[in-house]
């Protein structure tokens, strides 16, 4: 009888997406992309940033700051 192995599907978290955004920014700062690639890279970066902005939990001001 063959053993069945259960493998979970890979998971991508918001932290993973934040890290991808940081990687794109660092690579761009270091000149890793050619001019013709900038539009594509920038488009993906903008989509990641917009998704993270819409998805990340909003930080609520601390109680002390809210009363000020």
PDB file of N, H, CA, C and O in Angstrom:
ATOM      1  N   UNK A   1       0.845  -1.179   0.000  1.00  0.00           N
ATOM      2  CA  UNK A   1       0.000   0.000   0.000  1.00  0.00           C
ATOM      3  C   UNK A   1       0.892   1.245   0.000  1.00  0.00           C
ATOM      4  O   UNK A   1       1.779   1.374   0.844  1.00  0.00           O
ATOM      5  N   UNK A   2       0.665   2.125  -0.910  1.00  0.00           N
ATOM      6  H   UNK A   2      -0.055   2.021  -1.596  1.00  0.00           H
ATOM      7  CA  UNK A   2       1.463   3.343  -1.020  1.00  0.00           C
ATOM      8  C   UNK A   2       1.040   4.334   0.060  1.00  0.00           C
ATOM      9  O   UNK A   2      -0.144   4.494   0.354  1.00  0.00           O
ATOM     10  N   UNK A   3       2.029   4.987   0.636  1.00  0.00           N
ATOM     11  H   UNK A   3       2.991   4.857   0.397  1.00  0.00           H
ATOM     12  CA  UNK A   3       1.728   5.988   1.648  1.00  0.00           C
ATOM     13  C   UNK A   3       1.256   7.263   0.965  1.00  0.00           C
ATOM     14  O   UNK A   3       1.815   7.699  -0.041  1.00  0.00           O
ATOM     15  N   UNK A   4       0.219   7.843   1.537  1.00  0.00           N
ATOM     16  H   UNK A   4      -0.236   7.488   2.354  1.00  0.00           H
ATOM     17  CA  UNK A   4      -0.277   9.110   1.006  1.00  0.00           C
ATOM     18  C   UNK A   4       0.367  10.236   1.798  1.00  0.00           C
ATOM     19  O   UNK A   4       0.336  10.247   3.028  1.00  0.00           O
ATOM     20  N   UNK A   5       0.934  11.157   1.093  1.00  0.00           N
ATOM     21  H   UNK A   5       0.959  11.148   0.093  1.00  0.00           H
ATOM     22  CA  UNK A   5       1.514  12.315   1.767  1.00  0.00           C
ATOM     23  C   UNK A   5       0.636  13.520   1.476  1.00  0.00           C
ATOM     24  O   UNK A   5       0.259  13.789   0.336  1.00  0.00           O
ATOM     25  N   UNK A   6       0.332  14.221   2.528  1.00  0.00           N
ATOM     26  H   UNK A   6       0.638  14.002   3.454  1.00  0.00           H
ATOM     27  CA  UNK A   6      -0.479  15.424   2.371  1.00  0.00           C
ATOM     28  C   UNK A   6       0.448  16.626   2.444  1.00  0.00           C
ATOM     29  O   UNK A   6       1.166  16.825   3.424  1.00  0.00           O
ATOM     30  N   UNK A   7       0.416  17.396   1.415  1.00  0.00           N
ATOM     31  H   UNK A   7      -0.168  17.234   0.619  1.00  0.00           H
ATOM     32  CA  UNK A   7       1.211  18.614   1.407  1.00  0.00           C
ATOM     33  C   UNK A   7       0.266  19.795   1.357  1.00  0.00           C
ATOM     34  O   UNK A   7      -0.721  19.804   0.621  1.00  0.00           O
ATOM     35  N   UNK A   8       0.592  20.779   2.151  1.00  0.00           N
ATOM     36  H   UNK A   8       1.393  20.772   2.749  1.00  0.00           H
ATOM     37  CA  UNK A   8      -0.222  21.984   2.163  1.00  0.00           C
ATOM     38  C   UNK A   8       0.165  22.877   0.993  1.00  0.00           C
ATOM     39  O   UNK A   8       1.319  22.909   0.565  1.00  0.00           O
ATOM     40  N   UNK A   9      -0.805  23.582   0.499  1.00  0.00           N
ATOM     41  H   UNK A   9      -1.742  23.556   0.847  1.00  0.00           H
ATOM     42  CA  UNK A   9      -0.525  24.549  -0.554  1.00  0.00           C
ATOM     43  C   UNK A   9       0.335  25.667   0.040  1.00  0.00           C
ATOM     44  O   UNK A   9       0.141  26.044   1.195  1.00  0.00           O
ATOM     45  N   UNK A  10       1.265  26.190  -0.721  1.00  0.00           N
ATOM     46  H   UNK A  10       1.423  25.883  -1.660  1.00  0.00           H
ATOM     47  CA  UNK A  10       2.095  27.290  -0.215  1.00  0.00           C
ATOM     48  C   UNK A  10       1.219  28.483   0.172  1.00  0.00           C
ATOM     49  O   UNK A  10       0.234  28.793  -0.498  1.00  0.00           O
ATOM     50  N   UNK A  11       1.592  29.128   1.244  1.00  0.00           N
ATOM     51  H   UNK A  11       2.392  28.876   1.789  1.00  0.00           H
ATOM     52  CA  UNK A  11       0.849  30.287   1.734  1.00  0.00           C
ATOM     53  C   UNK A  11       1.665  31.558   1.515  1.00  0.00           C
ATOM     54  O   UNK A  11       2.881  31.569   1.709  1.00  0.00           O
ATOM     55  N   UNK A  12       0.995  32.608   1.116  1.00  0.00           N
ATOM     56  H   UNK A  12       0.007  32.599   0.959  1.00  0.00           H
ATOM     57  CA  UNK A  12       1.620  33.918   0.990  1.00  0.00           C
ATOM     58  C   UNK A  12       0.931  34.830   1.995  1.00  0.00           C
ATOM     59  O   UNK A  12      -0.291  34.971   1.986  1.00  0.00           O
ATOM     60  N   UNK A  13       1.724  35.441   2.856  1.00  0.00           N
ATOM     61  H   UNK A  13       2.717  35.326   2.863  1.00  0.00           H
ATOM     62  CA  UNK A  13       1.172  36.303   3.893  1.00  0.00           C
ATOM     63  C   UNK A  13       1.374  37.772   3.528  1.00  0.00           C
ATOM     64  O   UNK A  13       2.098  38.097   2.587  1.00  0.00           O
ATOM     65  N   UNK A  14       0.728  38.644   4.280  1.00  0.00           N
ATOM     66  H   UNK A  14       0.140  38.380   5.044  1.00  0.00           H
ATOM     67  CA  UNK A  14       0.912  40.075   4.069  1.00  0.00           C
ATOM     68  C   UNK A  14       2.364  40.473   4.328  1.00  0.00           C
ATOM     69  O   UNK A  14       2.894  41.367   3.668  1.00  0.00           O
ATOM     70  N   UNK A  15       2.998  39.813   5.281  1.00  0.00           N
ATOM     71  H   UNK A  15       2.567  39.087   5.817  1.00  0.00           H
ATOM     72  CA  UNK A  15       4.411  40.092   5.553  1.00  0.00           C
ATOM     73  C   UNK A  15       5.264  39.720   4.341  1.00  0.00           C
ATOM     74  O   UNK A  15       6.205  40.438   4.004  1.00  0.00           O
ATOM     75  N   UNK A  16       4.943  38.615   3.689  1.00  0.00           N
ATOM     76  H   UNK A  16       4.178  38.032   3.963  1.00  0.00           H
ATOM     77  CA  UNK A  16       5.663  38.228   2.468  1.00  0.00           C
ATOM     78  C   UNK A  16       5.527  39.305   1.399  1.00  0.00           C
ATOM     79  O   UNK A  16       6.497  39.642   0.721  1.00  0.00           O
ATOM     80  N   UNK A  17       4.324  39.840   1.253  1.00  0.00           N
ATOM     81  H   UNK A  17       3.536  39.566   1.804  1.00  0.00           H
ATOM     82  CA  UNK A  17       4.093  40.885   0.253  1.00  0.00           C
ATOM     83  C   UNK A  17       4.820  42.174   0.625  1.00  0.00           C
ATOM     84  O   UNK A  17       5.345  42.863  -0.250  1.00  0.00           O
ATOM     85  N   UNK A  18       4.854  42.505   1.919  1.00  0.00           N
ATOM     86  H   UNK A  18       4.428  41.945   2.629  1.00  0.00           H
ATOM     87  CA  UNK A  18       5.611  43.680   2.359  1.00  0.00           C
ATOM     88  C   UNK A  18       7.098  43.494   2.039  1.00  0.00           C
ATOM     89  O   UNK A  18       7.765  44.426   1.589  1.00  0.00           O
ATOM     90  N   UNK A  19       7.603  42.291   2.274  1.00  0.00           N
ATOM     91  H   UNK A  19       7.061  41.534   2.640  1.00  0.00           H
ATOM     92  CA  UNK A  19       9.004  42.018   1.975  1.00  0.00           C
ATOM     93  C   UNK A  19       9.278  42.123   0.473  1.00  0.00           C
ATOM     94  O   UNK A  19      10.321  42.643   0.076  1.00  0.00           O
ATOM     95  N   UNK A  20       8.371  41.644  -0.355  1.00  0.00           N
ATOM     96  H   UNK A  20       7.524  41.222  -0.033  1.00  0.00           H
ATOM     97  CA  UNK A  20       8.535  41.752  -1.809  1.00  0.00           C
ATOM     98  C   UNK A  20       8.586  43.219  -2.227  1.00  0.00           C
ATOM     99  O   UNK A  20       9.383  43.597  -3.086  1.00  0.00           O
ATOM    100  N   UNK A  21       7.745  44.034  -1.623  1.00  0.00           N
ATOM    101  H   UNK A  21       7.099  43.727  -0.925  1.00  0.00           H
ATOM    102  CA  UNK A  21       7.736  45.466  -1.916  1.00  0.00           C
ATOM    103  C   UNK A  21       9.076  46.093  -1.536  1.00  0.00           C
ATOM    104  O   UNK A  21       9.620  46.903  -2.287  1.00  0.00           O
ATOM    105  N   UNK A  22       9.602  45.723  -0.382  1.00  0.00           N
ATOM    106  H   UNK A  22       9.160  45.065   0.228  1.00  0.00           H
ATOM    107  CA  UNK A  22      10.902  46.244   0.055  1.00  0.00           C
ATOM    108  C   UNK A  22      12.014  45.785  -0.885  1.00  0.00           C
ATOM    109  O   UNK A  22      12.924  46.554  -1.196  1.00  0.00           O
ATOM    110  N   UNK A  23      11.943  44.543  -1.333  1.00  0.00           N
ATOM    111  H   UNK A  23      11.205  43.918  -1.080  1.00  0.00           H
ATOM    112  CA  UNK A  23      12.956  44.018  -2.254  1.00  0.00           C
ATOM    113  C   UNK A  23      12.946  44.815  -3.553  1.00  0.00           C
ATOM    114  O   UNK A  23      14.004  45.172  -4.070  1.00  0.00           O
ATOM    115  N   UNK A  24      11.764  45.093  -4.080  1.00  0.00           N
ATOM    116  H   UNK A  24      10.905  44.802  -3.660  1.00  0.00           H
ATOM    117  CA  UNK A  24      11.656  45.893  -5.311  1.00  0.00           C
ATOM    118  C   UNK A  24      12.269  47.269  -5.092  1.00  0.00           C
ATOM    119  O   UNK A  24      13.016  47.759  -5.938  1.00  0.00           O
ATOM    120  N   UNK A  25      11.953  47.900  -3.949  1.00  0.00           N
ATOM    121  H   UNK A  25      11.346  47.502  -3.262  1.00  0.00           H
ATOM    122  CA  UNK A  25      12.483  49.237  -3.673  1.00  0.00           C
ATOM    123  C   UNK A  25      14.007  49.233  -3.581  1.00  0.00           C
ATOM    124  O   UNK A  25      14.667  50.102  -4.149  1.00  0.00           O
ATOM    125  N   UNK A  26      14.564  48.258  -2.868  1.00  0.00           N
ATOM    126  H   UNK A  26      14.027  47.552  -2.406  1.00  0.00           H
ATOM    127  CA  UNK A  26      16.016  48.177  -2.722  1.00  0.00           C
ATOM    128  C   UNK A  26      16.677  47.913  -4.074  1.00  0.00           C
ATOM    129  O   UNK A  26      17.685  48.536  -4.405  1.00  0.00           O
ATOM    130  N   UNK A  27      16.115  46.997  -4.848  1.00  0.00           N
ATOM    131  H   UNK A  27      15.296  46.490  -4.579  1.00  0.00           H
ATOM    132  CA  UNK A  27      16.684  46.686  -6.158  1.00  0.00           C
ATOM    133  C   UNK A  27      16.649  47.915  -7.068  1.00  0.00           C
ATOM    134  O   UNK A  27      17.600  48.172  -7.807  1.00  0.00           O
ATOM    135  N   UNK A  28      15.555  48.670  -7.011  1.00  0.00           N
ATOM    136  H   UNK A  28      14.783  48.462  -6.411  1.00  0.00           H
ATOM    137  CA  UNK A  28      15.447  49.877  -7.837  1.00  0.00           C
ATOM    138  C   UNK A  28      16.473  50.922  -7.405  1.00  0.00           C
ATOM    139  O   UNK A  28      17.094  51.571  -8.246  1.00  0.00           O
ATOM    140  N   UNK A  29      16.649  51.084  -6.098  1.00  0.00           N
ATOM    141  H   UNK A  29      16.144  50.557  -5.415  1.00  0.00           H
ATOM    142  CA  UNK A  29      17.627  52.048  -5.591  1.00  0.00           C
ATOM    143  C   UNK A  29      19.039  51.685  -6.031  1.00  0.00           C
ATOM    144  O   UNK A  29      19.873  52.565  -6.246  1.00  0.00           O
ATOM    145  N   UNK A  30      19.305  50.395  -6.164  1.00  0.00           N
ATOM    146  H   UNK A  30      18.628  49.680  -5.989  1.00  0.00           H
ATOM    147  CA  UNK A  30      20.648  49.935  -6.534  1.00  0.00           C
ATOM    148  C   UNK A  30      20.830  49.822  -8.044  1.00  0.00           C
ATOM    149  O   UNK A  30      21.887  49.395  -8.510  1.00  0.00           O
ATOM    150  N   UNK A  31      19.810  50.200  -8.812  1.00  0.00           N
ATOM    151  H   UNK A  31      18.951  50.547  -8.434  1.00  0.00           H
ATOM    152  CA  UNK A  31      19.927  50.188 -10.262  1.00  0.00           C
ATOM    153  C   UNK A  31      19.877  48.803 -10.882  1.00  0.00           C
ATOM    154  O   UNK A  31      20.529  48.552 -11.895  1.00  0.00           O
ATOM    155  N   UNK A  32      19.113  47.905 -10.287  1.00  0.00           N
ATOM    156  H   UNK A  32      18.582  48.108  -9.464  1.00  0.00           H
ATOM    157  CA  UNK A  32      19.067  46.519 -10.757  1.00  0.00           C
ATOM    158  C   UNK A  32      18.199  46.326 -11.997  1.00  0.00           C
ATOM    159  O   UNK A  32      18.249  45.268 -12.625  1.00  0.00           O
ATOM    160  N   UNK A  33      17.417  47.316 -12.353  1.00  0.00           N
ATOM    161  H   UNK A  33      17.376  48.175 -11.843  1.00  0.00           H
ATOM    162  CA  UNK A  33      16.497  47.178 -13.477  1.00  0.00           C
ATOM    163  C   UNK A  33      16.949  48.044 -14.641  1.00  0.00           C
ATOM    164  O   UNK A  33      17.454  49.150 -14.451  1.00  0.00           O
ATOM    165  N   UNK A  34      16.759  47.522 -15.851  1.00  0.00           N
ATOM    166  H   UNK A  34      16.349  46.624 -16.005  1.00  0.00           H
ATOM    167  CA  UNK A  34      17.052  48.284 -17.064  1.00  0.00           C
ATOM    168  C   UNK A  34      15.887  49.230 -17.325  1.00  0.00           C
ATOM    169  O   UNK A  34      14.783  49.025 -16.820  1.00  0.00           O
ATOM    170  N   UNK A  35      16.137  50.252 -18.105  1.00  0.00           N
ATOM    171  H   UNK A  35      17.033  50.419 -18.515  1.00  0.00           H
ATOM    172  CA  UNK A  35      15.112  51.249 -18.389  1.00  0.00           C
ATOM    173  C   UNK A  35      13.823  50.662 -18.929  1.00  0.00           C
ATOM    174  O   UNK A  35      12.737  51.076 -18.524  1.00  0.00           O
ATOM    175  N   UNK A  36      13.927  49.707 -19.836  1.00  0.00           N
ATOM    176  H   UNK A  36      14.809  49.371 -20.166  1.00  0.00           H
ATOM    177  CA  UNK A  36      12.745  49.099 -20.439  1.00  0.00           C
ATOM    178  C   UNK A  36      11.941  48.243 -19.466  1.00  0.00           C
ATOM    179  O   UNK A  36      10.782  47.924 -19.731  1.00  0.00           O
ATOM    180  N   UNK A  37      12.543  47.875 -18.355  1.00  0.00           N
ATOM    181  H   UNK A  37      13.485  48.135 -18.140  1.00  0.00           H
ATOM    182  CA  UNK A  37      11.857  47.048 -17.354  1.00  0.00           C
ATOM    183  C   UNK A  37      11.143  47.877 -16.299  1.00  0.00           C
ATOM    184  O   UNK A  37      10.326  47.348 -15.545  1.00  0.00           O
ATOM    185  N   UNK A  38      11.435  49.152 -16.238  1.00  0.00           N
ATOM    186  H   UNK A  38      12.098  49.581 -16.851  1.00  0.00           H
ATOM    187  CA  UNK A  38      10.915  49.983 -15.151  1.00  0.00           C
ATOM    188  C   UNK A  38       9.401  50.084 -15.135  1.00  0.00           C
ATOM    189  O   UNK A  38       8.799  50.113 -14.062  1.00  0.00           O
ATOM    190  N   UNK A  39       8.774  50.138 -16.302  1.00  0.00           N
ATOM    191  H   UNK A  39       9.263  50.114 -17.174  1.00  0.00           H
ATOM    192  CA  UNK A  39       7.316  50.233 -16.345  1.00  0.00           C
ATOM    193  C   UNK A  39       6.678  48.995 -15.736  1.00  0.00           C
ATOM    194  O   UNK A  39       5.757  49.105 -14.927  1.00  0.00           O
ATOM    195  N   UNK A  40       7.156  47.827 -16.114  1.00  0.00           N
ATOM    196  H   UNK A  40       7.904  47.737 -16.772  1.00  0.00           H
ATOM    197  CA  UNK A  40       6.605  46.580 -15.590  1.00  0.00           C
ATOM    198  C   UNK A  40       6.853  46.446 -14.096  1.00  0.00           C
ATOM    199  O   UNK A  40       5.949  46.088 -13.340  1.00  0.00           O
ATOM    200  N   UNK A  41       8.069  46.733 -13.675  1.00  0.00           N
ATOM    201  H   UNK A  41       8.803  47.025 -14.289  1.00  0.00           H
ATOM    202  CA  UNK A  41       8.418  46.630 -12.260  1.00  0.00           C
ATOM    203  C   UNK A  41       7.604  47.633 -11.449  1.00  0.00           C
ATOM    204  O   UNK A  41       7.084  47.299 -10.385  1.00  0.00           O
ATOM    205  N   UNK A  42       7.494  48.845 -11.946  1.00  0.00           N
ATOM    206  H   UNK A  42       7.917  49.116 -12.811  1.00  0.00           H
ATOM    207  CA  UNK A  42       6.725  49.872 -11.248  1.00  0.00           C
ATOM    208  C   UNK A  42       5.257  49.525 -11.148  1.00  0.00           C
ATOM    209  O   UNK A  42       4.618  49.811 -10.135  1.00  0.00           O
ATOM    210  N   UNK A  43       4.718  48.918 -12.176  1.00  0.00           N
ATOM    211  H   UNK A  43       5.237  48.685 -12.998  1.00  0.00           H
ATOM    212  CA  UNK A  43       3.315  48.517 -12.169  1.00  0.00           C
ATOM    213  C   UNK A  43       3.048  47.461 -11.098  1.00  0.00           C
ATOM    214  O   UNK A  43       2.070  47.550 -10.355  1.00  0.00           O
ATOM    215  N   UNK A  44       3.920  46.468 -11.029  1.00  0.00           N
ATOM    216  H   UNK A  44       4.714  46.396 -11.632  1.00  0.00           H
ATOM    217  CA  UNK A  44       3.771  45.428 -10.006  1.00  0.00           C
ATOM    218  C   UNK A  44       3.944  46.028  -8.620  1.00  0.00           C
ATOM    219  O   UNK A  44       3.199  45.692  -7.699  1.00  0.00           O
ATOM    220  N   UNK A  45       4.929  46.918  -8.464  1.00  0.00           N
ATOM    221  H   UNK A  45       5.534  47.190  -9.212  1.00  0.00           H
ATOM    222  CA  UNK A  45       5.157  47.553  -7.172  1.00  0.00           C
ATOM    223  C   UNK A  45       3.935  48.350  -6.729  1.00  0.00           C
ATOM    224  O   UNK A  45       3.537  48.284  -5.567  1.00  0.00           O
ATOM    225  N   UNK A  46       3.343  49.100  -7.650  1.00  0.00           N
ATOM    226  H   UNK A  46       3.667  49.153  -8.595  1.00  0.00           H
ATOM    227  CA  UNK A  46       2.162  49.894  -7.319  1.00  0.00           C
ATOM    228  C   UNK A  46       0.984  49.009  -6.922  1.00  0.00           C
ATOM    229  O   UNK A  46       0.233  49.351  -6.008  1.00  0.00           O
ATOM    230  N   UNK A  47       0.816  47.872  -7.602  1.00  0.00           N
ATOM    231  H   UNK A  47       1.426  47.594  -8.344  1.00  0.00           H
ATOM    232  CA  UNK A  47      -0.268  46.944  -7.252  1.00  0.00           C
ATOM    233  C   UNK A  47      -0.061  46.357  -5.857  1.00  0.00           C
ATOM    234  O   UNK A  47      -1.003  46.258  -5.072  1.00  0.00           O
ATOM    235  N   UNK A  48       1.178  45.970  -5.557  1.00  0.00           N
ATOM    236  H   UNK A  48       1.943  46.050  -6.195  1.00  0.00           H
ATOM    237  CA  UNK A  48       1.478  45.445  -4.231  1.00  0.00           C
ATOM    238  C   UNK A  48       1.203  46.493  -3.152  1.00  0.00           C
ATOM    239  O   UNK A  48       0.590  46.196  -2.127  1.00  0.00           O
ATOM    240  N   UNK A  49       1.659  47.713  -3.394  1.00  0.00           N
ATOM    241  H   UNK A  49       2.157  47.955  -4.227  1.00  0.00           H
ATOM    242  CA  UNK A  49       1.465  48.781  -2.420  1.00  0.00           C
ATOM    243  C   UNK A  49      -0.016  49.069  -2.204  1.00  0.00           C
ATOM    244  O   UNK A  49      -0.449  49.256  -1.066  1.00  0.00           O
ATOM    245  N   UNK A  50      -0.788  49.108  -3.271  1.00  0.00           N
ATOM    246  H   UNK A  50      -0.436  48.957  -4.194  1.00  0.00           H
ATOM    247  CA  UNK A  50      -2.225  49.375  -3.153  1.00  0.00           C
ATOM    248  C   UNK A  50      -2.932  48.236  -2.413  1.00  0.00           C
ATOM    249  O   UNK A  50      -3.803  48.481  -1.578  1.00  0.00           O
ATOM    250  N   UNK A  51      -2.559  47.005  -2.719  1.00  0.00           N
ATOM    251  H   UNK A  51      -1.852  46.807  -3.398  1.00  0.00           H
ATOM    252  CA  UNK A  51      -3.162  45.859  -2.044  1.00  0.00           C
ATOM    253  C   UNK A  51      -2.851  45.886  -0.550  1.00  0.00           C
ATOM    254  O   UNK A  51      -3.735  45.671   0.280  1.00  0.00           O
ATOM    255  N   UNK A  52      -1.596  46.149  -0.215  1.00  0.00           N
ATOM    256  H   UNK A  52      -0.878  46.324  -0.889  1.00  0.00           H
ATOM    257  CA  UNK A  52      -1.216  46.203   1.195  1.00  0.00           C
ATOM    258  C   UNK A  52      -1.919  47.341   1.920  1.00  0.00           C
ATOM    259  O   UNK A  52      -2.344  47.177   3.063  1.00  0.00           O
ATOM    260  N   UNK A  53      -2.042  48.469   1.281  1.00  0.00           N
ATOM    261  H   UNK A  53      -1.697  48.603   0.352  1.00  0.00           H
ATOM    262  CA  UNK A  53      -2.725  49.624   1.881  1.00  0.00           C
ATOM    263  C   UNK A  53      -4.188  49.284   2.178  1.00  0.00           C
ATOM    264  O   UNK A  53      -4.719  49.653   3.226  1.00  0.00           O
ATOM    265  N   UNK A  54      -4.823  48.589   1.259  1.00  0.00           N
ATOM    266  H   UNK A  54      -4.392  48.289   0.408  1.00  0.00           H
ATOM    267  CA  UNK A  54      -6.244  48.249   1.424  1.00  0.00           C
ATOM    268  C   UNK A  54      -6.450  47.096   2.402  1.00  0.00           C
ATOM    269  O   UNK A  54      -7.521  46.979   2.998  1.00  0.00           O
ATOM    270  N   UNK A  55      -5.444  46.246   2.574  1.00  0.00           N
ATOM    271  H   UNK A  55      -4.575  46.341   2.090  1.00  0.00           H
ATOM    272  CA  UNK A  55      -5.609  45.025   3.341  1.00  0.00           C
ATOM    273  C   UNK A  55      -5.074  45.103   4.761  1.00  0.00           C
ATOM    274  O   UNK A  55      -5.605  44.452   5.660  1.00  0.00           O
ATOM    275  N   UNK A  56      -4.039  45.884   4.969  1.00  0.00           N
ATOM    276  H   UNK A  56      -3.607  46.413   4.238  1.00  0.00           H
ATOM    277  CA  UNK A  56      -3.416  45.927   6.286  1.00  0.00           C
ATOM    278  C   UNK A  56      -4.373  46.535   7.309  1.00  0.00           C
ATOM    279  O   UNK A  56      -5.096  47.484   7.005  1.00  0.00           O
ATOM    280  N   UNK A  57      -4.372  45.985   8.519  1.00  0.00           N
ATOM    281  H   UNK A  57      -3.785  45.214   8.766  1.00  0.00           H
ATOM    282  CA  UNK A  57      -5.221  46.566   9.574  1.00  0.00           C
ATOM    283  C   UNK A  57      -4.789  48.003   9.855  1.00  0.00           C
ATOM    284  O   UNK A  57      -3.600  48.323   9.880  1.00  0.00           O
ATOM    285  N   UNK A  58      -5.765  48.837  10.060  1.00  0.00           N
ATOM    286  H   UNK A  58      -6.731  48.578  10.040  1.00  0.00           H
ATOM    287  CA  UNK A  58      -5.476  50.244  10.342  1.00  0.00           C
ATOM    288  C   UNK A  58      -5.023  50.374  11.790  1.00  0.00           C
ATOM    289  O   UNK A  58      -5.589  49.751  12.688  1.00  0.00           O
ATOM    290  N   UNK A  59      -4.002  51.185  12.003  1.00  0.00           N
ATOM    291  H   UNK A  59      -3.542  51.690  11.273  1.00  0.00           H
ATOM    292  CA  UNK A  59      -3.525  51.424  13.354  1.00  0.00           C
ATOM    293  C   UNK A  59      -4.416  52.467  14.001  1.00  0.00           C
ATOM    294  O   UNK A  59      -4.634  53.548  13.453  1.00  0.00           O
ATOM    295  N   UNK A  60      -4.928  52.126  15.178  1.00  0.00           N
ATOM    296  H   UNK A  60      -4.751  51.249  15.623  1.00  0.00           H
ATOM    297  CA  UNK A  60      -5.759  53.075  15.908  1.00  0.00           C
ATOM    298  C   UNK A  60      -4.868  53.887  16.831  1.00  0.00           C
ATOM    299  O   UNK A  60      -3.921  53.357  17.412  1.00  0.00           O
ATOM    300  N   UNK A  61      -5.174  55.186  16.968  1.00  0.00           N
ATOM    301  H   UNK A  61      -5.944  55.616  16.496  1.00  0.00           H
ATOM    302  CA  UNK A  61      -4.344  56.002  17.854  1.00  0.00           C
ATOM    303  C   UNK A  61      -4.451  55.528  19.301  1.00  0.00           C
ATOM    304  O   UNK A  61      -5.493  55.027  19.723  1.00  0.00           O
ATOM    305  N   UNK A  62      -3.390  55.687  20.037  1.00  0.00           N
ATOM    306  H   UNK A  62      -2.543  56.094  19.694  1.00  0.00           H
ATOM    307  CA  UNK A  62      -3.393  55.291  21.443  1.00  0.00           C
ATOM    308  C   UNK A  62      -4.394  56.142  22.199  1.00  0.00           C
ATOM    309  O   UNK A  62      -4.718  57.251  21.774  1.00  0.00           O
ATOM    310  N   UNK A  63      -4.888  55.629  23.324  1.00  0.00           N
ATOM    311  H   UNK A  63      -4.624  54.729  23.670  1.00  0.00           H
ATOM    312  CA  UNK A  63      -5.907  56.345  24.095  1.00  0.00           C
ATOM    313  C   UNK A  63      -5.432  57.722  24.511  1.00  0.00           C
ATOM    314  O   UNK A  63      -6.195  58.687  24.464  1.00  0.00           O
ATOM    315  N   UNK A  64      -4.172  57.821  24.919  1.00  0.00           N
ATOM    316  H   UNK A  64      -3.551  57.037  24.957  1.00  0.00           H
ATOM    317  CA  UNK A  64      -3.639  59.114  25.370  1.00  0.00           C
ATOM    318  C   UNK A  64      -3.645  60.108  24.223  1.00  0.00           C
ATOM    319  O   UNK A  64      -3.964  61.278  24.436  1.00  0.00           O
ATOM    320  N   UNK A  65      -3.307  59.688  23.029  1.00  0.00           N
ATOM    321  H   UNK A  65      -3.047  58.738  22.856  1.00  0.00           H
ATOM    322  CA  UNK A  65      -3.262  60.583  21.881  1.00  0.00           C
ATOM    323  C   UNK A  65      -4.672  60.956  21.443  1.00  0.00           C
ATOM    324  O   UNK A  65      -4.893  62.075  20.980  1.00  0.00           O
ATOM    325  N   UNK A  66      -5.627  60.048  21.577  1.00  0.00           N
ATOM    326  H   UNK A  66      -5.447  59.139  21.953  1.00  0.00           H
ATOM    327  CA  UNK A  66      -6.995  60.318  21.167  1.00  0.00           C
ATOM    328  C   UNK A  66      -7.639  61.388  22.038  1.00  0.00           C
ATOM    329  O   UNK A  66      -8.496  62.134  21.565  1.00  0.00           O
ATOM    330  N   UNK A  67      -7.239  61.473  23.305  1.00  0.00           N
ATOM    331  H   UNK A  67      -6.543  60.866  23.689  1.00  0.00           H
ATOM    332  CA  UNK A  67      -7.833  62.443  24.222  1.00  0.00           C
ATOM    333  C   UNK A  67      -7.177  63.798  24.106  1.00  0.00           C
ATOM    334  O   UNK A  67      -7.725  64.784  24.600  1.00  0.00           O
ATOM    335  N   UNK A  68      -6.027  63.883  23.472  1.00  0.00           N
ATOM    336  H   UNK A  68      -5.582  63.082  23.071  1.00  0.00           H
ATOM    337  CA  UNK A  68      -5.275  65.148  23.383  1.00  0.00           C
ATOM    338  C   UNK A  68      -5.933  66.140  22.487  1.00  0.00           C
ATOM    339  O   UNK A  68      -5.423  67.247  22.311  1.00  0.00           O
TER     340      UNK A  68
END
